[in-house]
Amino acid sequence: MDMESVRSDFPTIRKNLGIYLDSACQSLRPDQVIQAMNDYYENFPACGGRSVHSMATKVSVAVDDARETMASFFGTDDPECYIFTKNTTEGLNTAAYGFGLKKGDVVVTTDSEHNSNHVPWMHLKDCIGIERRFSRSNKEGEFDIESFKSCMDRRVKVVSVQHTNNVTGCSVPVKAVTEIAHDYGATVIIDGAQAAAHRPVNLKDIDADIYCFSSHKMLGPSGMGVMYGKKEVLENLRPLTLGGGTVGLATYDSVTLAPIPDRFEAGLLNYSGIIGTKAALDYLSKIGMDNVKEWDNELMRRILGNLEDVKGLHIVGPDVAEKRSGVFSFNIDGLVSHDIAMMLDSMAGIMIRSGMHCAHPFYVSRAIDGSARASTYIYNSPEEIDIFTDTVRKIAETFGE
């Protein structure tokens, strides 16, 4: 990968606005994405799928092109099965509330899910009485296939698991999970928010029933996510929101829903976001997702190597670069995570995230009060990593216990 060429595509890097190591929250955007979105606003800022004039038609064609690009990018041949959402959270909620689960139905997740794949199930447990089961991970947060198998029986209706964890970077063997779940007749939902941006994802091979991800973590615009679903699954899934665009015909007495994907896309869509998402996928395709994955691993090996002898520093999760998917979470004795983040910013212009990262049960169950988290992506350089680790070392030696 041509590092300098990639870095030159990102405005905040060209302007020297600091070292951005918060990509697990939201990535930076290259010129190509920004320009594609501006092109919509400047040249055809109309509404797709409704009006029939030339400008609206151009929007409709652009939306169709985006779905085609997603189907190709994720290894499927069904572009109409990609539903545009605001984010991964909306997709996961649509799935959770759309299956019509009943009292006594069992839902299996891991014990380290993001709140977006935990709280909706808790709500359904409280409201209708579904049963929750948790596949237990080891101390480092790594998935245990035997624990997962012990959760499964014919009462399990849904298995909903993360693909990659946003704290430890550990990934779940989702293809194996899907095969086991399907053997028991369960539907499989996967939270792909942290995986889709950092590794090749072939949805046909994984065979999940629902897969949700966010464009804003993979060079795309804010407020854009996608829910992929097998057509037969989507046909039986109740939409979360109804109204404009979701209806085939409504009378005073009846409603016929529009075909897929329209029935899940209520109201006027984020057309610039959809167009920007296509541009982001085109950009990543040119780089190659295998190269993205290897660059994350290379930078993570550098972080781990540079910090291996720092006293009082504790890594949250495994200390193997290839298991971390570009996510480095850590604590320093005597300091809270927010202090670490603020010091990195003020001392060297390094931007990371701190806190519990919307993964509260993971931290509470391990009696950890959050962590600092640095996360890498294709635009980070080895030199930036060295500045980051040198500053962490200085903070630990100067302010740590």
Secondary structure, DSSP 8 states (H G I E B T S, - for coil): --HHHHHTT-HHHHTT--EE-BTTT-----HHHHHHHHHHHHH----TTS--SHHHHHHHHHHHHHHHHHHHHTT-S-GGGEEEESSHHHHHHHHHHHS---TT-EEEEETT--GGGTHHHHHHHHHH--EEEEE---TT----HHHHHHH-STTEEEEEEESB-TTT--B--HHHHHHHHHHTT-EEEEE-TTTTTTS---HHHH--SEEEEEGGGTT--TT-EEEEE-HHHHTT---SS-STTSEEEE-SS-EEE--TTGGG--SS--HHHHHHHHHHHHHHHHH-HHHHHHHHHHHHHHHHHHHTT-TTEEEES-S-GGGTTTEEEEEETT--HHHHHHHHHHHH-EE-EEE-TT-HHHHHHTT---EEEEE--TT--HHHHHHHHHHHHHHHHHH--
